[in-house]
Amino acid sequence: MSTEHKLGKPLTRAFFARSVHAVAPELIGATLLVNGVGGVIVEVEAYHHTDPAAHSFRGPTKRNMVMFGPPGFVYVYRSYGIHWCVNFVCEKQGSASAVLIRAIEPTHGVPAMRRRRGLHDERSLCSGPGKLTEALGISDAHNGLPLDAPPFALHARIGKSVVAAGVRIGITKAVDLPWRYGLQGSKFLSKPF
C-alpha cells in the first residue's frame, strides 16, 4: 500500500501513561511518521521493568535512562552493535517500561525509505526493528525526544484491528511471555505469528 492513507487523531503523551500491556496492542494500526516518512505499525513487543528481558530490569544506566523518565518519549538503542531500535516509553515516570516497534507497513514517503534502505520491495522495507529505523532515518540522535512533537507524529488507528499475540523474538530471557503483538495476517510482519 504505497498510497498515503487517512490519519487518525494525534496520540499524546497521556496515551503512554498506562500499562505497557494496554498500550502495546493499541499501537497496532496506529501510524508512525518521522519527518513525514513512515507507516502503519503492524508489530510491537512489550517490555516491563519486572521482565528480565527489559533493558531496565537491572536499574538505570547511561544507556537506558530515558526508560526511567516520563511516558511518551523515544528510547533508541543499538542492537548487536549494528541496528538502531526504537521504543516508546510507557507507564508512570520511574516505571521504565517500553514498547519496541518491530515492523510497519510503509504508507508515507516510500521513495525516501527505498533510498535509505537501498531496495525496492515494500514488504522488506520495514519488516524488522533495524530495517524500520533505517527506513525512517531513526538514530541515537532521536533518543529522548517526545513522540508528540516533530520530527515525530503518531496517529491513532482508525477502526478496528485484529491483533494477534505471541512470544517475543530474539531474546534469551522470559522467552515464554506472550508480549509480542501484530496485525493479524499482515504481510509486513518481521515473522508470522
PAFIDO-154896 format. One record per atom (N, C-alpha, C, CB): residue in three letters; x, y, z. Coordinates in steps of 0.001 Angstrom, whole numbers, plus 500000, padded with zeros to 6 digits. Glycine has a CB too. Layout:
N
ALAXYZ;...
This chain:
193
MET500852498814500000;MET500000500000500000;MET500884501231500000;MET499039500008501222;SER501245501736498864;SER502120502886498796;SER501349504190498725;SER503029502767497614;THR500026504117498626;THR499238505345498634;THR499057505805500066;THR497865505137497948;GLU499207507116500255;GLU499085507643501615;GLU497628507516502050;GLU499570509136501696;HIS497448507169503300;HIS496093506907503793;HIS495694507945504838;HIS495997505487504390;LYS494434507918505200;LYS493859508833506187;LYS494477508577507561;LYS492319508676506248;LEU494712509671508299;LEU495322509552509625;LEU494284509752510723;LEU496460510570509785;GLY494433508985511817;GLY493577509152512985;GLY494037510343513810;GLY493573507878513841;LYS493390510532514948;LYS493760511679515796;LYS495183511501516339;LYS492751511842516974;PRO495896512613516533;PRO497256512510517074;PRO497240511909518484;PRO497932513897517097;LEU498194511047518748;LEU498329510465520091;LEU499238511383520912;LEU498911508991520030;THR498843511641522144;THR499628512495523034;THR500388511638524035;THR498720513507523769;ARG501221512276524819;ARG501991511550525837;ARG501075510840526831;ARG502922512510526584;ALA499887511379527057;ALA498937510762528002;ALA498567509335527560;ALA497652511632528121;PHE498550509076526260;PHE498248507739525737;PHE499210506704526317;PHE498325507730524195;PHE500462507112526558;PHE501510506196527025;PHE501582506080528551;PHE502849506650526498;ALA500822506906529268;ALA500856506929530732;ALA499936505849531310;ALA500443508321531260;ARG500039504643530744;ARG499234503487531155;ARG500109502258531102;ARG497973503310530251;SER499562501138531492;SER500298499876531446;SER500835499621530055;SER499411498715531886;VAL502076499192529989;VAL502698498836528718;VAL501892497746528014;VAL504149498372528939;HIS501184496931528789;HIS500383495838528236;HIS499067496333527638;HIS500100494803529314;ALA498617497532528025;ALA497449498158527393;ALA497881498925526152;ALA496722499101528385;VAL499016499615526239;VAL499497500439525129;VAL499924499595523932;VAL500661501304525587;ALA500714498545524176;ALA501303497766523070;ALA500274497292522047;ALA502036496565523624;PRO499209496569522442;PRO498260496115521422;PRO497496497263520764;PRO497277495146522036;GLU497316498378521481;GLU496598499521520908;GLU497433500280519884;GLU496166500467522010;LEU498752500045519868;LEU499602500681518853;LEU499469500000517489;LEU501066500655519302;ILE498944498764517484;ILE498759498061516209;ILE497683498794515413;ILE498365496551516435;GLY498064499248514222;GLY497145500026513384;GLY497359501526513479;GLY495733499710513757;ALA498131501977514480;ALA498468503403514583;ALA499502503734513507;ALA499015503760516018;THR499625505005513159;THR500582505426512133;THR501715506214512767;THR499886506270511046;LEU502945505771512511;LEU504159506427512993;LEU504831507134511821;LEU505133505401513657;LEU505081508432511990;LEU505786509211510976;LEU506985509904511608;LEU504841510247510318;VAL508101509934510873;VAL509292510682511277;VAL509618511599510110;VAL510516509724511643;ASN509467512901510343;ASN509610513886509260;ASN508742513501508054;ASN511095514005508830;GLY507531513044508328;GLY506570512720507278;GLY506752511373506612;GLY506624513749506251;VAL507750510604507029;VAL508025509292506442;VAL507651508206507451;VAL509525509166506022;GLY506923507191507010;GLY506574506103507929;GLY505410505290507440;GLY506260506647509289;GLY504633504783508411;GLY503519503939508044;GLY502778503386509236;GLY503991502826507196;VAL501974502377508960;VAL501098501759509955;VAL501893500741510771;VAL499875501081509274;ILE501836500876512074;ILE502524499930512966;ILE501797498586512895;ILE502569500468514452;VAL502540497538512521;VAL501928496211512390;VAL502502495191513369;VAL502106495702510977;GLU503576495561514104;GLU504171494599515044;GLU504953495334516122;GLU505093493602514303;VAL504716494946517376;VAL505410495537518528;VAL505697494453519563;VAL504564496686519161;GLU506554494794520529;GLU506783493935521696;GLU506776494792522952;GLU508128493155521569;ALA506155494281524012;ALA506106494985525289;ALA507244494509526185;ALA504742494769525983;TYR507853495460526896;TYR508905495159527872;TYR508578495893529165;TYR510323495571527333;HIS508345495135530237;HIS508000495682531551;HIS509241495637532436;HIS506818494889532205;HIS509357496575533348;HIS510564496652534194;HIS510778495408535064;HIS510483497875535087;THR509740494617535280;THR509875493381536073;THR510333492210535207;THR508540493032536753;ASP510511492462533928;ASP510812491454532918;ASP512329491363532722;ASP510101491788531575;PRO512941490189532943;PRO514391490061532800;PRO514922490388531406;PRO514797488677533156;ALA514039490411530381;ALA514484490761529025;ALA514497492274528791;ALA513584490092527992;ALA513923493043529730;ALA513881494509529576;ALA515239495124529905;ALA512788495123530485;HIS515608496142529150;HIS516877496837529405;HIS516905497492530778;HIS517125497890528335;SER515734497780531324;SER515637498467532620;SER515650497518533813;SER514379499294532664;PHE515655496217533569;PHE515496495228534640;PHE516521495389535760;PHE515597493836534068;ARG517764495685535432;ARG518826495811536440;ARG519010497233536954;ARG520127495324535868;GLY518109498137536557;GLY518184499506537046;GLY518719500475536000;GLY519048499561538272;PRO518759501767536376;PRO519161502789535410;PRO520645502746535056;PRO518821504146535946;THR520916502996533775;THR522286503132533273;THR522278504356532348;THR522785501805532510;LYS523447504741531882;LYS523512505867530943;LYS522690505546529692;LYS524991506182530559;ARG522765504305529220;ARG522068503908528004;ARG520550503922528156;ARG522518502538527588;ASN520022503387529261;ASN518569503189529382;ASN517845504277530169;ASN518302501873530030;MET518523505359530522;MET517952506400531388;MET516606506932530888;MET518926507550531512;VAL516433507034529578;VAL515175507544529015;VAL513997506674529460;VAL515250507591527467;MET514225505372529610;MET513147504469530029;MET512611504818531412;MET513638503030530021;PHE513435505421532248;PHE513034505761533617;PHE512365507133533695;PHE514247505728534541;GLY512329507829532573;GLY511711509150532526;GLY510215509069532303;GLY512343509985531440;PRO509625510204531935;PRO508174510234531732;PRO507745509461530481;PRO507695511678531632;PRO506470509078530420;PRO505958508333529268;PRO505819509225528035;PRO504609507702529606;GLY505796508570526859;GLY505588509300525620;GLY506866509818524994;GLY504671510433525861;PHE507998509256525402;PHE509285509636524834;PHE509902508442524124;PHE510235510168525927;VAL510879508729523265;VAL511521507713522442;VAL512799507222523114;VAL511828508266521039;TYR512935505911523207;TYR514164505267523680;TYR514773504541522485;TYR513885504269524887;VAL515957504979522057;VAL516652504372520927;VAL517931503726521444;VAL516965505428519814;TYR518166502486521052;TYR519405501804521445;TYR519967501043520247;TYR519154500834522643;ARG521236500690520355;ARG521922499940519304;ARG521803498453519648;ARG523438500383519168;SER521355497662518679;SER521202496224518872;SER522353495493518190;SER519839495733518322;TYR523016494635518924;TYR524145493845518413;TYR525217494718517762;TYR523648492814517407;GLY525300495986518167;GLY526297496888517614;GLY526067497232516151;GLY527645496290517771;ILE524880496900515624;ILE524615497087514194;ILE523421498004513934;ILE524374495742513533;HIS522253497623514474;HIS520993498296514148;HIS520515499179515289;HIS519919497272513808;TRP519879500295514930;TRP519158501082515930;TRP517790500440516122;TRP519026502592515496;CYS517264500485517338;CYS515911500017517632;CYS515181501148518341;CYS515924498706518505;VAL513901501332518017;VAL513122502418518611;VAL512024501850519507;VAL512509503316517512;ASN511907502455520689;ASN510930502055521701;ASN510170503280522170;ASN511619501346522896;PHE508927503069522611;PHE508112504136523166;PHE507981503888524668;PHE506706504207522470;VAL508409504845525484;VAL508368504712526941;VAL506918504806527426;VAL509245505804527621;CYS506545503874528313;CYS505181503801528836;CYS505179503834530366;CYS504483502525528333;GLU503987503940530907;GLU503714503914532349;GLU504239505181533028;GLU504349502665532994;LYS504089505253534342;LYS504483506473535048;LYS506005506599535119;LYS503885506487536464;GLN506462507832535329;GLN507898508077535429;GLN508491507159536493;GLN508186509569535764;GLY509629506536536166;GLY510281505618537093;GLY509950504159536837;GLY509904505968538489;SER508850503898536107;SER508455502509535830;SER509447501823534901;SER507055502464535214;ALA509960502557533907;ALA510957502028532968;ALA510433500859532150;ALA512194501595533718;SER509235501029531594;SER508640500043530699;SER508506500679529322;SER507252499547531233;ALA508608499871528261;ALA508571500429526908;ALA508065499411525901;ALA509954500919526498;VAL507651499930524753;VAL507191499107523634;VAL508203499241522504;VAL505754499530523161;LEU508761498112522073;LEU509659498065520918;LEU508806498025519656;LEU510623496825520988;ILE509106498905518706;ILE508397498894517426;ILE509159497955516500;ILE508277500346516806;ARG508520496849516120;ARG509191495792515340;ARG508972495906513833;ARG508710494442515801;ALA507800496375513392;ALA507538496442511950;ALA506419497426511652;ALA507178495052511399;ILE506526498062510482;ILE505456498932509999;ILE505162498600508541;ILE505840500432510157;GLU503959498924508125;GLU503575498846506715;GLU503832500217506117;GLU502064498406506534;PRO504749500342505156;PRO505080501651504598;PRO503888502306503896;PRO506235501518503624;THR503561503531504275;THR502443504250503639;THR502807505681503268;THR501236504263504564;HIS503802506265503899;HIS504168507663503665;HIS505666507771503374;HIS503789508540504888;GLY506016508443502287;GLY507429508651501975;GLY508153507400501538;GLY508120509216503152;VAL507466506523500826;VAL508065505251500391;VAL509341505461499558;VAL507045504447499576;PRO509390506455498636;PRO510645506664497894;PRO511843506951498810;PRO510474507815496911;ALA511625507745499855;ALA512711508038500806;ALA513160506762501515;ALA512257509093501848;MET512206505913501893;MET512547504648502554;MET513352503757501614;MET511268503914503021;ARG512940503704500356;ARG513655502879499368;ARG515096503359499204;ARG512928502912498003;ARG515292504677499161;ARG516648505232499045;ARG517486504863500262;ARG516596506766498885;ARG516929505051501449;ARG517680504780502687;ARG518041503310502823;ARG516873505220503903;ARG517147502443502389;ARG517364501001502544;ARG518051500385501329;ARG516040500299502789;GLY518066501102500201;GLY518709500584499004;GLY517994499389498414;GLY520117500218499305;LEU516672499351498554;LEU515894498271497943;LEU514511498751497562;LEU515789497079498889;HIS513873497994496709;HIS512584498403496134;HIS511388497727496820;HIS512561498086494642;ASP511549496479497242;ASP510449495665497765;ASP509826496279499019;ASP510943494255498073;GLU508595496789498880;GLU507907497426500012;GLU507777496500501215;GLU506529497893499585;ARG507588495235500947;ARG507387494257502018;ARG508618494139502921;ARG507048492891501422;SER509802494380502363;SER511051494234503123;SER511580495544503705;SER512104493633502241;LEU510950496663503384;LEU511477497963503819;LEU511530498110505340;LEU510633499076503239;CYS510457497692506010;CYS510316497966507452;CYS509900496737508244;CYS509301499071507676;SER510239495528507757;SER509787494280508391;SER510797493774509411;SER509539493203507334;GLY511151494632510343;GLY512068494299511428;GLY512510495585512105;GLY513293493497510905;PRO512893495526513377;PRO513198496757514118;PRO514373497550513549;PRO513486496420515548;GLY515416496876513061;GLY516556497577512472;GLY516239498117511093;GLY517754496659512396;LYS515421497372510337;LYS515029497806508997;LYS514192499083509073;LYS514243496691508275;LEU513234499113510009;LEU512346500274510053;LEU513074501526510540;LEU511149499986510955;THR514031501397511460;THR514758502601511896;THR515619503137510753;THR515645502291513139;GLU516216502242509964;GLU516997502688508807;GLU516081503371507790;GLU517741501492508151;ALA514928502776507511;ALA513983503329506535;ALA513438504688506968;ALA512830502361506319;LEU513219504869508279;LEU512665506119508797;LEU513740507136509191;LEU511791505827509989;GLY515008506724509094;GLY516095507635509437;GLY516246507868510928;GLY515885508942508759;ILE515856506874511744;ILE515947506995513208;ILE517328506544513670;ILE514835506154513910;SER517937507344514549;SER519249507002515120;SER519280507434516581;SER520412507681514318;ASP520453507339517206;ASP520585507751518600;ASP520320509254518774;ASP521981507401519118;ALA520361510017517694;ALA520040511451517771;ALA518582511668518177;ALA520316512138516418;HIS517735510648517994;HIS516313510737518354;HIS516041510283519795;HIS515481509897517388;ASN517034509689520446;ASN516843509187521808;ASN516426510327522737;ASN518136508513522329;GLY515336510106523488;GLY514879511093524457;GLY513929512142523906;GLY516040511770525038;LEU513610512074522624;LEU512680513058522045;LEU511231512657522335;LEU512904513188520513;PRO510328513656522445;PRO508915513350522672;PRO508253512832521400;PRO508174514592523181;LEU507298511935521570;LEU506581511350520436;LEU505507512266519866;LEU505954510051520850;ASP505137513309520618;ASP504046514182520164;ASP504551515527519651;ASP503058514412521296;ALA505799515561519176;ALA506367516783518613;ALA507316516412517479;ALA507106517614519705;PRO507489517299516485;PRO508402517000515386;PRO509794516643515912;PRO508488518193514426;PRO510478515703515236;PRO510154515137513923;PRO509126514008513962;PRO511402514632513282;PHE508663513626515168;PHE507723512508515281;PHE506277512971515156;PHE507919511787516607;ALA505448512101514599;ALA503999512258514606;ALA503437510849514744;ALA503462512996513294;LEU502512510690515647;LEU501909509388515905;LEU500404509572515914;LEU502414508772517254;HIS499714508792515083;HIS498270508938514933;HIS497570507640515292;HIS497912509358513502;ALA496450507763516026;ALA495666506599516448;ALA495146505841515235;ALA494491507029517350;ARG494935504553515427;ARG494349503751514351;ARG492908504192514131;ARG494417502229514683;ILE492454503967512921;ILE491067504258512573;ILE490373502906512433;ILE490951505127511241;GLY489290502734513158;GLY488567501468513098;GLY489234500385513923;GLY488442501010511670;LYS488775499170513715;LYS489265498019514477;LYS490430497340513760;LYS488131497010514709;SER491353496822514548;SER492428495987514016;SER492349494647514724;SER493840496657514210;VAL492525493553513981;VAL492565492233514598;VAL494011491999515024;VAL492050491101513611;VAL494209491953516342;VAL495558491875516902;VAL495880490450517329;VAL495704492832518095;ALA496983489933516806;ALA497488488614517204;ALA498495488810518331;ALA498143487856515988;ALA498656487803519185;ALA499647487871520259;ALA500470486589520251;ALA498965488083521646;GLY501731486719520640;GLY502607485559520695;GLY503864485885521468;GLY502957485077519292;VAL504816484966521464;VAL506064485170522201;VAL506965486135521437;VAL506791483822522438;ARG507837486813522181;ARG508744487781521582;ARG509867487074520832;ARG509322488710522654;ILE510571487832520010;ILE511576487280519098;ILE512976487736519502;ILE511277487701517645;GLY513956486842519371;GLY515350487230519513;GLY515811487551520919;GLY515601488380518678;ILE515137487004521920;ILE515560487211523307;ILE515881485866523941;ILE514463487952524123;THR516628485888525037;THR517002484641525706;THR516400484527527104;THR518513484535525793;LYS515812485620527616;LYS515184485610528939;LYS513686485853528785;LYS515825486684529872;ALA512891485266529658;ALA511429485435529647;ALA510860485166528256;ALA511044486858530108;VAL511368484123527611;VAL511003483814526221;VAL509559483320526064;VAL511949482769525672;ASP508942482880527159;ASP507590482308527063;ASP506473483339527216;ASP507419481242528111;LEU506813484603527509;LEU505773485614527715;LEU505155486025526376;LEU506355486852528440;PRO503815486024526276;PRO503144486353525015;PRO502989487862524830;PRO501771485682524959;TRP504094488582524803;TRP504081490041524793;TRP504461490631523441;TRP505013490562525846;ARG504349489838522374;ARG504523490340521005;ARG503131490454520400;ARG505461489390520135;TYR502863491606519786;TYR501547491858519205;TYR501708492246517744;TYR500796492966519986;GLY500767491805516907;GLY500860492135515493;GLY499505492183514831;GLY501733491145514784;LEU499481492811513668;LEU498267492898512874;LEU498048491553512191;LEU498353494058511829;GLN496966490889512564;GLN496649489560512044;GLN496683489551510518;GLN495271489104512546;GLY497477488644509949;GLY497517488462508510;GLY498346489479507733;GLY496156488485508001;SER498995490417508408;SER499787491421507692;SER500981490772506992;SER500272492516508660;LYS501261491192505764;LYS502417490675505042;LYS503671491478505370;LYS502157490695503535;PHE503553492462506270;PHE504672493337506610;PHE505316492976507958;PHE504200494779506637;LEU504880491889508594;LEU505461491461509877;LEU506904491019509681;LEU504631490312510503;SER507684491077510769;SER509060490571510696;SER509076489051510647;SER509883491066511894;LYS508066488452511272;LYS507919486998511312;LYS506436486695511567;LYS508845486349512428;PRO505851485735510851;PRO504424485440511069;PRO504162484939512488;PRO503936484395510055;PHE502920485072512915;PHE502519484553514228;PHE502159483091514101;PHE501329485353514809;
